Amino acid sequence: MCRWLAYAGDPIFLEDVLVKPVHSLLRQSRFAEENIVVGNPVIPDGPFPSNDDGFGMGWYGERPFPGVYRDLRPAWNDYNYLSLAGQVKSGLFMAHMRAAYQGLVQRTNCHPFRYQNWLFQHNGEINDFLRIKRDIALAIAPDLFPLIQGTTDTEYFFYLLLSFGLTEHPKTAVEKGIQFVENLRAQHHISAPFTLTACLSDGQQLYAIRYASHGHQKSLYINNEQLLLADADAGIKLPSNALVVVSEPLSKNRAAWDAIADNSFLTVTQTGGVKVERLYGVSL
């Protein structure tokens, strides 16, 4: 129940996609249009426009490890968000607006999460997480578990992926992590779905996942070539190799955006390459 964005391409100021577009991520923090809740056991089905339980930005620069800024205030009420977005320039970055379904509203629960050169952020939830939290914790490598600082299902899942070999084989680790959670859901008779619309990066490439146990999958889009020319409707003019993966289109011009297929794993490079694979399957 969040909104997020990730960018790969020639370096731009973060504000070029986080602030300036007509439906920027900043606007989505207050007026999300596609944050639809379906099948949540404690929240009625329907739109959930507000994502104001904290935010974060993570970016890669000239050093091997990414910079991260996170705060528990709404992004639209944090001057530092605008200041940093207007000054930081990067060719690989991500940002996240949080709507806290579970987990406390605190800085350590804000995305993205960082481990060495890796960043991870997530929209969705492991429903009934507290019922299987201990099982997940026991599966996390002993040397990694002490690094967990927050209480969210997202951070626990990130460290589960790291324990399953994320740094060597990202797609395989994600598939193992999903299957592990699905097995726990079955063992504990949890009917509400596990939804995973997530992004991670090692500083060289972006990886994006769109998955749900069943039913409604959280929205996720990537720009197509029409946006690269310049989407005047959004106030966007990006480098020719720019790729933006985002929860909702940054403009009203839907022709400039392609919905990412259900149950997909994307690999995005800074040179404009995109590889789309089916989870547990072959390239699409």
C-alpha positions as CSV (number, residue, x, y, z in Angstrom):
1,M,0.0,0.0,0.0
2,C,2.7,2.4,-1.1
3,R,4.0,4.2,-4.2
4,W,7.5,4.0,-5.5
5,L,9.7,4.9,-8.5
6,A,13.0,3.8,-9.8
7,Y,15.2,5.3,-12.5
8,A,18.1,4.1,-14.7
9,G,19.8,6.0,-17.4
10,D,22.1,9.0,-17.9
11,P,22.3,11.1,-14.7
12,I,19.4,13.5,-14.0
13,F,18.4,15.5,-11.0
14,L,16.1,13.4,-8.8
15,E,13.5,16.2,-9.0
16,D,13.1,15.6,-12.7
17,V,10.9,12.6,-12.0
18,L,10.2,12.9,-8.2
19,V,8.9,16.5,-8.2
20,K,8.4,18.1,-11.6
21,P,5.9,15.8,-13.5
22,V,2.2,16.6,-13.2
23,H,1.7,13.2,-11.4
24,S,5.1,13.0,-9.8
25,L,5.8,10.6,-7.0
26,L,5.4,13.6,-4.6
27,R,1.9,14.1,-5.8
28,Q,1.2,10.4,-5.5
29,S,2.1,10.6,-1.9
30,R,-1.2,12.6,-1.4
31,F,-3.3,11.8,-4.5
32,A,-2.5,8.3,-5.7
33,E,-5.0,7.1,-8.3
34,E,-4.2,3.4,-8.6
35,N,-3.4,2.4,-5.1
36,I,-6.3,0.0,-4.9
37,V,-6.9,-2.2,-1.9
38,V,-8.3,-5.6,-2.6
39,G,-8.6,-8.5,-0.1
40,N,-6.9,-6.8,2.8
41,P,-8.3,-8.3,6.0
42,V,-8.4,-5.0,7.9
43,I,-8.9,-2.4,5.3
44,P,-12.1,-2.1,3.1
45,D,-11.6,-2.7,-0.6
46,G,-11.2,0.4,-2.7
47,P,-8.8,3.3,-3.5
48,F,-6.3,4.4,-0.9
49,P,-4.9,7.7,-2.1
50,S,-2.7,8.8,0.8
51,N,0.8,7.5,1.3
52,D,2.1,9.8,4.1
53,D,3.6,7.4,6.7
54,G,7.2,8.3,5.8
55,F,9.3,8.3,2.7
56,G,12.8,7.6,1.4
57,M,15.3,8.0,-1.4
58,G,18.3,5.9,-2.3
59,W,20.8,6.9,-5.0
60,Y,24.1,5.7,-6.5
61,G,26.9,8.1,-7.2
62,E,30.7,7.8,-7.5
63,R,31.2,5.6,-4.4
64,P,30.4,1.9,-4.3
65,F,27.6,2.2,-1.7
66,P,24.4,4.2,-2.2
67,G,23.3,7.2,-0.3
68,V,20.0,7.0,1.5
69,Y,17.7,9.6,3.1
70,R,14.6,8.4,5.0
71,D,12.2,10.2,7.3
72,L,8.9,9.4,9.0
73,R,7.1,12.6,8.0
74,P,5.1,12.9,4.8
75,A,7.3,13.8,1.8
76,W,5.0,16.8,1.0
77,N,5.7,18.2,4.5
78,D,9.5,17.8,4.4
79,Y,11.6,20.6,2.9
80,N,14.6,18.3,2.8
81,Y,12.9,16.1,0.2
82,L,12.6,19.0,-2.2
83,S,16.1,20.3,-1.4
84,L,17.8,16.9,-1.9
85,A,15.8,16.1,-5.0
86,G,16.9,19.4,-6.5
87,Q,20.6,19.0,-5.8
88,V,21.3,15.2,-6.1
89,K,22.1,14.0,-9.6
90,S,22.2,10.3,-10.3
91,G,21.9,7.7,-13.1
92,L,20.5,5.1,-10.8
93,F,18.1,5.8,-8.0
94,M,14.8,4.9,-6.3
95,A,12.3,6.6,-4.0
96,H,9.3,5.4,-1.9
97,M,6.2,6.8,-0.3
98,R,4.9,4.7,2.5
99,A,1.4,3.8,3.6
100,A,1.8,1.8,6.7
101,Y,-0.6,-1.2,6.8
102,Q,1.6,-3.0,9.3
103,G,4.8,-2.0,11.1
104,L,5.2,1.1,13.2
105,V,5.5,4.6,11.7
106,Q,9.2,5.2,12.4
107,R,12.3,6.0,10.4
108,T,13.7,2.5,10.5
109,N,10.6,1.2,8.8
110,C,10.8,3.6,5.8
111,H,12.0,2.3,2.5
112,P,14.4,1.8,0.7
113,F,16.4,-0.6,2.8
114,R,20.1,-0.9,2.3
115,Y,22.6,-3.7,2.7
116,Q,26.1,-2.9,1.4
117,N,25.6,-2.0,-2.2
118,W,22.0,-3.2,-2.4
119,L,18.8,-1.3,-2.1
120,F,15.3,-2.7,-1.7
121,Q,11.8,-1.2,-1.7
122,H,8.3,-2.7,-1.8
123,N,4.6,-2.0,-2.4
124,G,2.4,-4.7,-1.1
125,E,2.2,-6.9,2.0
126,I,2.7,-10.3,3.5
127,N,-0.8,-10.5,5.0
128,D,-0.9,-11.9,8.5
129,F,2.9,-11.3,8.7
130,L,3.0,-11.7,12.5
131,R,1.7,-15.2,12.3
132,I,4.8,-16.3,10.2
133,K,7.3,-13.7,11.3
134,R,9.2,-16.1,13.5
135,D,9.4,-18.7,10.7
136,I,10.9,-16.1,8.4
137,A,13.3,-14.8,11.1
138,L,14.6,-18.4,11.6
139,A,15.3,-18.7,7.9
140,I,17.5,-15.5,7.8
141,A,21.2,-16.2,8.0
142,P,22.6,-15.7,11.5
143,D,25.1,-13.1,10.4
144,L,22.4,-11.1,8.6
145,F,19.7,-11.2,11.2
146,P,21.3,-8.7,13.7
147,L,21.3,-6.1,10.9
148,I,17.5,-5.8,10.8
149,Q,16.6,-2.5,12.4
150,G,12.8,-2.2,11.8
151,T,9.7,-4.3,12.2
152,T,8.2,-4.5,8.6
153,D,7.5,-7.5,6.5
154,T,9.5,-5.8,3.7
155,E,12.8,-5.6,5.6
156,Y,12.4,-9.2,6.8
157,F,11.7,-10.3,3.3
158,F,14.8,-8.4,2.0
159,Y,17.0,-10.2,4.5
160,L,15.4,-13.5,3.6
161,L,16.3,-12.8,-0.1
162,L,19.9,-12.0,0.9
163,S,20.0,-15.3,2.8
164,F,18.8,-17.1,-0.3
165,G,21.7,-15.7,-2.4
166,L,20.3,-12.4,-3.7
167,T,23.8,-11.0,-4.3
168,E,24.8,-13.8,-6.7
169,H,21.5,-14.8,-8.4
170,P,18.8,-12.2,-7.9
171,K,15.9,-13.9,-9.8
172,T,16.5,-17.3,-8.2
173,A,16.7,-15.7,-4.8
174,V,13.4,-13.9,-5.4
175,E,11.7,-17.0,-6.6
176,K,13.0,-19.0,-3.5
177,G,11.8,-16.2,-1.2
178,I,8.3,-16.1,-2.8
179,Q,8.0,-19.9,-2.6
180,F,9.1,-19.9,1.1
181,V,6.4,-17.3,2.0
182,E,3.8,-19.2,0.0
183,N,4.6,-22.4,1.8
184,L,4.2,-20.7,5.2
185,R,0.9,-19.2,4.1
186,A,-0.3,-22.7,3.3
187,Q,1.0,-24.2,6.5
188,H,-0.7,-21.4,8.6
189,H,-3.9,-21.4,6.5
190,I,-3.6,-17.8,5.5
191,S,-6.1,-16.9,2.8
192,A,-5.2,-13.2,2.2
193,P,-2.7,-12.9,-0.6
194,F,1.0,-12.1,-0.5
195,T,1.5,-9.1,-2.8
196,L,5.0,-8.2,-4.0
197,T,5.6,-5.2,-6.3
198,A,9.2,-4.5,-5.5
199,C,12.4,-3.0,-6.7
200,L,16.0,-3.7,-5.9
201,S,19.4,-2.7,-7.2
202,D,23.0,-3.6,-6.8
203,G,24.3,-0.3,-8.2
204,Q,24.7,-1.7,-11.7
205,Q,21.2,-2.7,-12.6
206,L,17.6,-2.4,-11.4
207,Y,15.4,-5.4,-10.8
208,A,11.6,-5.1,-10.5
209,I,9.1,-7.7,-9.5
210,R,5.3,-7.8,-9.9
211,Y,3.7,-10.8,-8.1
212,A,0.6,-11.7,-6.1
213,S,-0.5,-15.1,-4.7
214,H,-3.9,-14.6,-6.3
215,G,-6.2,-11.9,-7.5
216,H,-5.3,-8.2,-7.7
217,Q,-1.7,-7.3,-8.3
218,K,-0.4,-3.9,-7.4
219,S,0.1,-1.5,-10.3
220,L,3.5,-1.1,-12.0
221,Y,4.5,0.6,-15.2
222,I,7.6,1.3,-17.3
223,N,7.9,4.1,-19.8
224,N,8.1,3.4,-23.5
225,E,9.9,5.2,-26.4
226,Q,7.1,7.8,-26.7
227,L,8.1,9.2,-23.3
228,L,11.7,9.4,-24.2
229,L,10.9,11.9,-26.9
230,A,9.4,14.2,-24.3
231,D,6.1,13.9,-22.6
232,A,4.8,17.5,-22.6
233,D,1.7,16.4,-20.7
234,A,3.9,15.4,-17.8
235,G,6.5,18.1,-18.0
236,I,9.1,15.4,-18.6
237,K,12.2,15.5,-20.9
238,L,14.6,12.7,-20.2
239,P,17.7,11.3,-21.7
240,S,17.3,8.9,-24.7
241,N,18.3,5.9,-22.6
242,A,16.1,6.8,-19.6
243,L,13.9,4.1,-18.1
244,V,11.4,4.8,-15.3
245,V,9.7,2.0,-13.4
246,V,6.9,3.5,-11.3
247,S,3.7,2.5,-9.4
248,E,1.6,5.0,-11.5
249,P,2.3,6.9,-14.7
250,L,3.8,10.3,-14.2
251,S,1.5,11.8,-16.8
252,K,-2.0,11.5,-18.1
253,N,-0.7,10.3,-21.5
254,R,-1.2,6.6,-20.9
255,A,0.3,5.8,-24.4
256,A,3.7,6.7,-23.0
257,W,3.5,3.9,-20.4
258,D,3.3,0.1,-20.5
259,A,1.9,-1.9,-17.7
260,I,4.3,-4.6,-16.5
261,A,2.8,-8.0,-16.8
262,D,1.6,-10.0,-13.8
263,N,4.2,-12.4,-12.2
264,S,7.1,-10.8,-14.0
265,F,10.8,-10.2,-13.2
266,L,12.5,-7.2,-14.9
267,T,16.1,-6.4,-15.3
268,V,16.9,-2.8,-16.3
269,T,20.3,-1.5,-17.3
270,Q,21.6,2.1,-17.3
271,T,22.2,1.8,-21.0
272,G,18.5,1.4,-21.8
273,G,18.2,-2.4,-21.8
274,V,15.2,-4.2,-20.5
275,K,14.8,-7.9,-20.0
276,V,11.4,-9.2,-18.9
277,E,11.1,-12.7,-17.6
278,R,8.3,-14.7,-16.2
279,L,8.8,-15.7,-12.5
280,Y,9.6,-19.4,-12.5
281,G,9.7,-19.3,-16.3
282,V,11.5,-18.1,-19.4
283,S,11.8,-14.7,-21.0
284,L,8.6,-13.0,-22.2
